[in-house]
Amino acid sequence: MPEDKVTKNGVHIDVTPAHRSQEDEVDRLVNLGACRVDIGQGTTPWVVMAGPEGNEFCVMPAIGPGDQVEPV
């Protein structure tokens, strides 16, 4: 588990899988060293994660060919 965060991330990345499900992408990222993070997001359609160095990012729901991604 990453250490407690002392400052905000300079850049926040959102990953949107196009060729696998959201859960498959989360599993793939966990196998690469990332972990799920609970920042009090409650019930959201995205999964908050942190890389091995503690930088947070989100895995959005998967999209398929022709799907439109709406800005948040």
LOTOR-107787 format. One record per residue: x negated, y, z of N, C-alpha, C, O in turn; residue number from 1. Coordinates in nm, 4 decimals. Example, Ala and Ser with C-alpha at 12.3 -4.5 7.8 and 13.67 -1.06 7.14 Angstrom:
<atom n_east="-1.3190" n_north="-0.5690" n_up="0.7800" ca_east="-1.2300" ca_north="-0.4500" ca_up="0.7800" c_east="-1.3200" c_north="-0.3300" c_up="0.7800" o_east="-1.4236" o_north="-0.3319" o_up="0.8465" i="1"/>
<atom n_east="-1.2850" n_north="-0.2250" n_up="0.7080" ca_east="-1.3670" ca_north="-0.1060" ca_up="0.7140" c_east="-1.2900" c_north="0.0030" c_up="0.7870" o_east="-1.3409" o_north="0.1138" o_up="0.8039" i="2"/>
This chain:
<atom n_east="-0.0841" n_north="-0.1175" n_up="0.0000" ca_east="0.0000" ca_north="0.0000" ca_up="0.0000" c_east="-0.0889" c_north="0.1242" c_up="0.0000" o_east="-0.1860" o_north="0.1305" o_up="0.0754" i="1"/>
<atom n_east="-0.0565" n_north="0.2242" n_up="-0.0847" ca_east="-0.1386" ca_north="0.3452" ca_up="-0.0872" c_east="-0.1329" c_north="0.4190" c_up="0.0473" o_east="-0.0370" o_north="0.4059" o_up="0.1235" i="2"/>
<atom n_east="-0.2378" n_north="0.4964" n_up="0.0737" ca_east="-0.2412" ca_north="0.5766" ca_up="0.1959" c_east="-0.1362" c_north="0.6866" c_up="0.1869" o_east="-0.0851" o_north="0.7159" o_up="0.0788" i="3"/>
<atom n_east="-0.1040" n_north="0.7482" n_up="0.3026" ca_east="-0.0083" ca_north="0.8584" ca_up="0.3042" c_east="-0.0548" c_north="0.9702" c_up="0.2122" o_east="-0.1739" o_north="1.0004" o_up="0.2040" i="4"/>
<atom n_east="0.0413" n_north="1.0314" n_up="0.1428" ca_east="0.0116" ca_north="1.1392" ca_up="0.0493" c_east="-0.0157" c_north="1.2672" c_up="0.1273" o_east="0.0561" o_north="1.2995" o_up="0.2219" i="5"/>
<atom n_east="-0.1208" n_north="1.3406" n_up="0.0868" ca_east="-0.1534" ca_north="1.4658" ca_up="0.1531" c_east="-0.1094" c_north="1.5856" c_up="0.0689" o_east="-0.0745" o_north="1.6902" o_up="0.1235" i="6"/>
<atom n_east="-0.1109" n_north="1.5710" n_up="-0.0616" ca_east="-0.0666" ca_north="1.6784" ca_up="-0.1514" c_east="0.0241" c_north="1.6198" c_up="-0.2580" o_east="0.0272" o_north="1.4984" o_up="-0.2784" i="7"/>
<atom n_east="0.0983" n_north="1.7071" n_up="-0.3264" ca_east="0.1834" ca_north="1.6614" ca_up="-0.4358" c_east="0.0976" c_north="1.6208" c_up="-0.5549" o_east="-0.0130" o_north="1.6715" o_up="-0.5736" i="8"/>
<atom n_east="0.1510" n_north="1.5275" n_up="-0.6363" ca_east="0.0828" ca_north="1.4910" ca_up="-0.7598" c_east="0.0778" c_north="1.6117" c_up="-0.8517" o_east="0.1721" o_north="1.6908" o_up="-0.8549" i="9"/>
<atom n_east="-0.0303" n_north="1.6271" n_up="-0.9263" ca_east="-0.0395" ca_north="1.7348" ca_up="-1.0237" c_east="0.0469" c_north="1.7077" c_up="-1.1449" o_east="0.0998" o_north="1.8008" o_up="-1.2055" i="10"/>
<atom n_east="0.0617" n_north="1.5820" n_up="-1.1807" ca_east="0.1415" ca_north="1.5401" ca_up="-1.2966" c_east="0.2272" c_north="1.4224" c_up="-1.2530" o_east="0.1803" o_north="1.3336" o_up="-1.1818" i="11"/>
<atom n_east="0.3527" n_north="1.4219" n_up="-1.2958" ca_east="0.4403" ca_north="1.3090" ca_up="-1.2655" c_east="0.4789" c_north="1.2430" c_up="-1.3965" o_east="0.5296" o_north="1.3095" o_up="-1.4869" i="12"/>
<atom n_east="0.4559" n_north="1.1152" n_up="-1.4076" ca_east="0.4838" ca_north="1.0394" ca_up="-1.5298" c_east="0.6130" c_north="0.9609" c_up="-1.5123" o_east="0.6365" o_north="0.9018" o_up="-1.4069" i="13"/>
<atom n_east="0.6965" n_north="0.9603" n_up="-1.6154" ca_east="0.8127" ca_north="0.8718" ca_up="-1.6225" c_east="0.7868" c_north="0.7725" c_up="-1.7342" o_east="0.7599" o_north="0.8119" o_up="-1.8477" i="14"/>
<atom n_east="0.7947" n_north="0.6445" n_up="-1.7028" ca_east="0.7747" ca_north="0.5376" ca_up="-1.8009" c_east="0.9116" c_north="0.4844" c_up="-1.8409" o_east="0.9912" o_north="0.4469" o_up="-1.7548" i="15"/>
<atom n_east="0.9398" n_north="0.4809" n_up="-1.9713" ca_east="1.0663" ca_north="0.4268" ca_up="-2.0212" c_east="1.0357" c_north="0.3088" c_up="-2.1126" o_east="0.9950" o_north="0.3287" o_up="-2.2270" i="16"/>
<atom n_east="1.0545" n_north="0.1863" n_up="-2.0641" ca_east="1.0230" ca_north="0.0702" ca_up="-2.1476" c_east="1.1174" c_north="0.0597" c_up="-2.2666" o_east="1.2379" o_north="0.0818" o_up="-2.2542" i="17"/>
<atom n_east="1.0611" n_north="0.0258" n_up="-2.3815" ca_east="1.1415" ca_north="0.0120" ca_up="-2.5029" c_east="1.1472" c_north="-0.1326" c_up="-2.5511" o_east="1.2358" o_north="-0.1679" o_up="-2.6288" i="18"/>
<atom n_east="1.0550" n_north="-0.2161" n_up="-2.5066" ca_east="1.0484" ca_north="-0.3532" ca_up="-2.5584" c_east="1.0619" c_north="-0.4596" c_up="-2.4505" o_east="1.0373" o_north="-0.5776" o_up="-2.4756" i="19"/>
<atom n_east="1.1007" n_north="-0.4181" n_up="-2.3310" ca_east="1.1254" ca_north="-0.5131" ca_up="-2.2220" c_east="1.2213" c_north="-0.4460" c_up="-2.1244" o_east="1.2423" o_north="-0.3248" o_up="-2.1308" i="20"/>
<atom n_east="1.2787" n_north="-0.5236" n_up="-2.0353" ca_east="1.3722" ca_north="-0.4672" ca_up="-1.9383" c_east="1.2958" c_north="-0.3840" c_up="-1.8346" o_east="1.1741" o_north="-0.3956" o_up="-1.8204" i="21"/>
<atom n_east="1.3699" n_north="-0.3011" n_up="-1.7638" ca_east="1.3102" ca_north="-0.2206" ca_up="-1.6576" c_east="1.2449" c_north="-0.3115" c_up="-1.5536" o_east="1.1317" o_north="-0.2862" o_up="-1.5123" i="22"/>
<atom n_east="1.3142" n_north="-0.4162" n_up="-1.5111" ca_east="1.2598" ca_north="-0.5063" ca_up="-1.4094" c_east="1.1344" c_north="-0.5785" c_up="-1.4604" o_east="1.0392" o_north="-0.5971" o_up="-1.3847" i="23"/>
<atom n_east="1.1335" n_north="-0.6193" n_up="-1.5886" ca_east="1.0134" ca_north="-0.6822" ca_up="-1.6448" c_east="0.8965" c_north="-0.5844" c_up="-1.6457" o_east="0.7826" o_north="-0.6234" o_up="-1.6201" i="24"/>
<atom n_east="0.9245" n_north="-0.4565" n_up="-1.6752" ca_east="0.8182" ca_north="-0.3554" ca_up="-1.6752" c_east="0.7668" c_north="-0.3323" c_up="-1.5333" o_east="0.6461" o_north="-0.3195" o_up="-1.5127" i="25"/>
<atom n_east="0.8567" n_north="-0.3270" n_up="-1.4360" ca_east="0.8153" ca_north="-0.3111" ca_up="-1.2959" c_east="0.7276" c_north="-0.4300" c_up="-1.2551" o_east="0.6227" o_north="-0.4109" o_up="-1.1936" i="26"/>
<atom n_east="0.7691" n_north="-0.5507" n_up="-1.2883" ca_east="0.6893" ca_north="-0.6703" ca_up="-1.2563" c_east="0.5513" c_north="-0.6628" c_up="-1.3214" o_east="0.4508" o_north="-0.6956" o_up="-1.2584" i="27"/>
<atom n_east="0.5467" n_north="-0.6198" n_up="-1.4473" ca_east="0.4198" ca_north="-0.6088" ca_up="-1.5202" c_east="0.3280" c_north="-0.5080" c_up="-1.4497" o_east="0.2085" o_north="-0.5329" o_up="-1.4339" i="28"/>
<atom n_east="0.3842" n_north="-0.3951" n_up="-1.4079" ca_east="0.3047" ca_north="-0.2919" ca_up="-1.3418" c_east="0.2580" c_north="-0.3366" c_up="-1.2031" o_east="0.1469" o_north="-0.3037" o_up="-1.1616" i="29"/>
<atom n_east="0.3422" n_north="-0.4110" n_up="-1.1314" ca_east="0.3009" ca_north="-0.4670" ca_up="-1.0019" c_east="0.1832" c_north="-0.5621" c_up="-1.0222" o_east="0.0877" o_north="-0.5604" o_up="-0.9445" i="30"/>
<atom n_east="0.1898" n_north="-0.6446" n_up="-1.1260" ca_east="0.0796" ca_north="-0.7369" ca_up="-1.1556" c_east="-0.0493" c_north="-0.6632" c_up="-1.1907" o_east="-0.1584" o_north="-0.7185" o_up="-1.1768" i="31"/>
<atom n_east="-0.0369" n_north="-0.5374" n_up="-1.2366" ca_east="-0.1547" ca_north="-0.4567" ca_up="-1.2690" c_east="-0.2049" c_north="-0.3754" c_up="-1.1494" o_east="-0.3048" o_north="-0.3043" o_up="-1.1604" i="32"/>
<atom n_east="-0.1350" n_north="-0.3856" n_up="-1.0339" ca_east="-0.1831" ca_north="-0.3193" ca_up="-0.9137" c_east="-0.0942" c_north="-0.2085" c_up="-0.8592" o_east="-0.1259" o_north="-0.1514" o_up="-0.7549" i="33"/>
<atom n_east="0.0161" n_north="-0.1761" n_up="-0.9264" ca_east="0.1083" ca_north="-0.0739" ca_up="-0.8761" c_east="0.1971" c_north="-0.1355" c_up="-0.7669" o_east="0.2011" o_north="-0.2575" o_up="-0.7509" i="34"/>
<atom n_east="0.2674" n_north="-0.0505" n_up="-0.6927" ca_east="0.3620" ca_north="-0.0997" ca_up="-0.5932" c_east="0.4857" c_north="-0.0106" c_up="-0.5927" o_east="0.4799" o_north="0.1063" o_up="-0.6309" i="35"/>
<atom n_east="0.5973" n_north="-0.0674" n_up="-0.5489" ca_east="0.7212" ca_north="0.0104" ca_up="-0.5333" c_east="0.7050" c_north="0.1046" c_up="-0.4160" o_east="0.6392" o_north="0.0715" o_up="-0.3174" i="36"/>
<atom n_east="0.7656" n_north="0.2234" n_up="-0.4268" ca_east="0.7556" ca_north="0.3241" ca_up="-0.3216" c_east="0.8955" c_north="0.3731" c_up="-0.2869" o_east="0.9764" o_north="0.4015" o_up="-0.3752" i="37"/>
<atom n_east="0.9228" n_north="0.3826" n_up="-0.1577" ca_east="1.0504" ca_north="0.4387" ca_up="-0.1134" c_east="1.0238" c_north="0.5803" c_up="-0.0658" o_east="0.9617" o_north="0.6009" o_up="0.0385" i="38"/>
<atom n_east="1.0710" n_north="0.6784" n_up="-0.1427" ca_east="1.0546" ca_north="0.8185" ca_up="-0.1041" c_east="1.1889" c_north="0.8779" c_up="-0.0637" o_east="1.2068" o_north="0.9997" o_up="-0.0603" i="39"/>
<atom n_east="1.2827" n_north="0.7887" n_up="-0.0331" ca_east="1.4156" ca_north="0.8337" ca_up="0.0049" c_east="1.5034" c_north="0.8638" c_up="-0.1152" o_east="1.5955" o_north="0.9449" o_up="-0.1065" i="40"/>
<atom n_east="1.4749" n_north="0.7981" n_up="-0.2280" ca_east="1.5487" ca_north="0.8246" ca_up="-0.3512" c_east="1.6910" c_north="0.7698" c_up="-0.3499" o_east="1.7714" o_north="0.8044" o_up="-0.4364" i="41"/>
<atom n_east="1.7229" n_north="0.6847" n_up="-0.2526" ca_east="1.8586" ca_north="0.6299" ca_up="-0.2468" c_east="1.8874" c_north="0.5412" c_up="-0.3662" o_east="1.8001" o_north="0.4691" o_up="-0.4145" i="42"/>
<atom n_east="2.0110" n_north="0.5474" n_up="-0.4129" ca_east="2.0493" ca_north="0.4647" ca_up="-0.5279" c_east="2.0325" c_north="0.5456" c_up="-0.6554" o_east="2.1165" o_north="0.6294" o_up="-0.6883" i="43"/>
<atom n_east="1.9270" n_north="0.5210" n_up="-0.7249" ca_east="1.8997" ca_north="0.5895" ca_up="-0.8509" c_east="1.8758" c_north="0.4842" c_up="-0.9582" o_east="1.8432" o_north="0.3699" o_up="-0.9261" i="44"/>
<atom n_east="1.8913" n_north="0.5209" n_up="-1.0853" ca_east="1.8680" ca_north="0.4230" ca_up="-1.1912" c_east="1.7199" c_north="0.4009" c_up="-1.2219" o_east="1.6864" o_north="0.3162" o_up="-1.3047" i="45"/>
<atom n_east="1.6313" n_north="0.4755" n_up="-1.1568" ca_east="1.4890" ca_north="0.4573" ca_up="-1.1810" c_east="1.4223" c_north="0.3956" c_up="-1.0595" o_east="1.4769" o_north="0.3961" o_up="-0.9492" i="46"/>
<atom n_east="1.3012" n_north="0.3418" n_up="-1.0825" ca_east="1.2225" ca_north="0.2795" ca_up="-0.9761" c_east="1.0994" c_north="0.3668" c_up="-0.9538" o_east="1.0233" o_north="0.3924" o_up="-1.0472" i="47"/>
<atom n_east="1.0798" n_north="0.4123" n_up="-0.8303" ca_east="0.9617" ca_north="0.4924" ca_up="-0.7977" c_east="0.8495" c_north="0.3956" c_up="-0.7620" o_east="0.8676" o_north="0.3017" o_up="-0.6844" i="48"/>
<atom n_east="0.7338" n_north="0.4215" n_up="-0.8207" ca_east="0.6179" ca_north="0.3350" ca_up="-0.7977" c_east="0.4952" c_north="0.4216" c_up="-0.7729" o_east="0.4984" o_north="0.5430" o_up="-0.7934" i="49"/>
<atom n_east="0.3881" n_north="0.3588" n_up="-0.7290" ca_east="0.2598" ca_north="0.4267" ca_up="-0.7133" c_east="0.1514" c_north="0.3359" c_up="-0.7678" o_east="0.1536" o_north="0.2144" o_up="-0.7487" i="50"/>
<atom n_east="0.0567" n_north="0.3978" n_up="-0.8360" ca_east="-0.0577" ca_north="0.3240" ca_up="-0.8865" c_east="-0.1543" c_north="0.2922" c_up="-0.7732" o_east="-0.1326" o_north="0.3345" o_up="-0.6597" i="51"/>
<atom n_east="-0.2605" n_north="0.2183" n_up="-0.8028" ca_east="-0.3564" ca_north="0.1788" ca_up="-0.6990" c_east="-0.4174" c_north="0.2970" c_up="-0.6233" o_east="-0.4585" o_north="0.2812" o_up="-0.5083" i="52"/>
<atom n_east="-0.4239" n_north="0.4147" n_up="-0.6854" ca_east="-0.4815" ca_north="0.5315" ca_up="-0.6179" c_east="-0.3747" c_north="0.6182" c_up="-0.5515" o_east="-0.4055" o_north="0.7259" o_up="-0.5003" i="53"/>
<atom n_east="-0.2479" n_north="0.5715" n_up="-0.5519" ca_east="-0.1410" ca_north="0.6414" ca_up="-0.4822" c_east="-0.0627" c_north="0.7418" c_up="-0.5652" o_east="0.0291" o_north="0.8053" o_up="-0.5135" i="54"/>
<atom n_east="-0.0965" n_north="0.7577" n_up="-0.6925" ca_east="-0.0219" ca_north="0.8506" ca_up="-0.7773" c_east="0.1144" c_north="0.7920" c_up="-0.8106" o_east="0.1248" o_north="0.6808" o_up="-0.8625" i="55"/>
<atom n_east="0.2190" n_north="0.8687" n_up="-0.7800" ca_east="0.3558" ca_north="0.8205" ca_up="-0.8020" c_east="0.4006" c_north="0.8407" c_up="-0.9460" o_east="0.3594" o_north="0.9351" o_up="-1.0134" i="56"/>
<atom n_east="0.4853" n_north="0.7504" n_up="-0.9909" ca_east="0.5476" ca_north="0.7605" ca_up="-1.1229" c_east="0.6787" c_north="0.6851" c_up="-1.1164" o_east="0.7019" o_north="0.6083" o_up="-1.0230" i="57"/>
<atom n_east="0.7648" n_north="0.7063" n_up="-1.2148" ca_east="0.8951" ca_north="0.6391" ca_up="-1.2175" c_east="0.9072" c_north="0.5509" c_up="-1.3396" o_east="0.8585" o_north="0.5845" o_up="-1.4475" i="58"/>
<atom n_east="0.9726" n_north="0.4376" n_up="-1.3213" ca_east="1.0074" ca_north="0.3508" ca_up="-1.4335" c_east="1.1569" c_north="0.3695" c_up="-1.4560" o_east="1.2397" o_north="0.3348" o_up="-1.3717" i="59"/>
<atom n_east="1.1883" n_north="0.4250" n_up="-1.5716" ca_east="1.3259" ca_north="0.4555" ca_up="-1.6068" c_east="1.3946" c_north="0.3301" c_up="-1.6613" o_east="1.3273" o_north="0.2319" o_up="-1.6927" i="60"/>
<atom n_east="1.5281" n_north="0.3320" n_up="-1.6729" ca_east="1.5969" ca_north="0.2197" ca_up="-1.7368" c_east="1.5482" c_north="0.2036" c_up="-1.8807" o_east="1.5154" o_north="0.3015" o_up="-1.9477" i="61"/>
<atom n_east="1.5441" n_north="0.0797" n_up="-1.9267" ca_east="1.4967" ca_north="0.0503" ca_up="-2.0621" c_east="1.5892" c_north="0.1104" c_up="-2.1670" o_east="1.7092" o_north="0.1267" o_up="-2.1447" i="62"/>
<atom n_east="1.5308" n_north="0.1427" n_up="-2.2816" ca_east="1.6106" ca_north="0.1890" ca_up="-2.3948" c_east="1.5914" c_north="0.0912" c_up="-2.5100" o_east="1.4908" o_north="0.0205" o_up="-2.5169" i="63"/>
<atom n_east="1.6880" n_north="0.0880" n_up="-2.5991" ca_east="1.6783" ca_north="0.0027" ca_up="-2.7164" c_east="1.6637" c_north="0.0874" c_up="-2.8411" o_east="1.6700" o_north="0.2101" o_up="-2.8335" i="64"/>
<atom n_east="1.6446" n_north="0.0253" n_up="-2.9538" ca_east="1.6319" ca_north="0.0994" ca_up="-3.0795" c_east="1.7539" c_north="0.1873" c_up="-3.1018" o_east="1.8673" o_north="0.1410" o_up="-3.0896" i="65"/>
<atom n_east="1.7312" n_north="0.3118" n_up="-3.1338" ca_east="1.8407" ca_north="0.4036" ca_up="-3.1637" c_east="1.9029" c_north="0.4710" c_up="-3.0425" o_east="1.9856" o_north="0.5608" o_up="-3.0585" i="66"/>
<atom n_east="1.8651" n_north="0.4298" n_up="-2.9201" ca_east="1.9189" ca_north="0.4941" ca_up="-2.7999" c_east="1.8636" c_north="0.6351" c_up="-2.7885" o_east="1.7486" o_north="0.6610" o_up="-2.8237" i="67"/>
<atom n_east="1.9460" n_north="0.7253" n_up="-2.7393" ca_east="1.9036" ca_north="0.8625" ca_up="-2.7131" c_east="1.8648" c_north="0.8737" c_up="-2.5671" o_east="1.9331" o_north="0.8187" o_up="-2.4807" i="68"/>
<atom n_east="1.7571" n_north="0.9436" n_up="-2.5380" ca_east="1.7156" ca_north="0.9688" ca_up="-2.4004" c_east="1.7597" c_north="1.1093" c_up="-2.3650" o_east="1.7176" o_north="1.2063" o_up="-2.4280" i="69"/>
<atom n_east="1.8453" n_north="1.1202" n_up="-2.2634" ca_east="1.8966" ca_north="1.2506" ca_up="-2.2196" c_east="1.7993" c_north="1.3130" c_up="-2.1213" o_east="1.7517" o_north="1.2452" o_up="-2.0303" i="70"/>
<atom n_east="1.7685" n_north="1.4425" n_up="-2.1382" ca_east="1.6809" ca_north="1.5091" ca_up="-2.0408" c_east="1.7493" c_north="1.5168" c_up="-1.9050" o_east="1.8713" o_north="1.5309" o_up="-1.8963" i="71"/>
<atom n_east="1.6700" n_north="1.5074" n_up="-1.8001" ca_east="1.7226" ca_north="1.5124" ca_up="-1.6644" c_east="1.7152" c_north="1.6530" c_up="-1.6105" o_east="1.7552" o_north="1.6776" o_up="-1.4967" i="72"/>
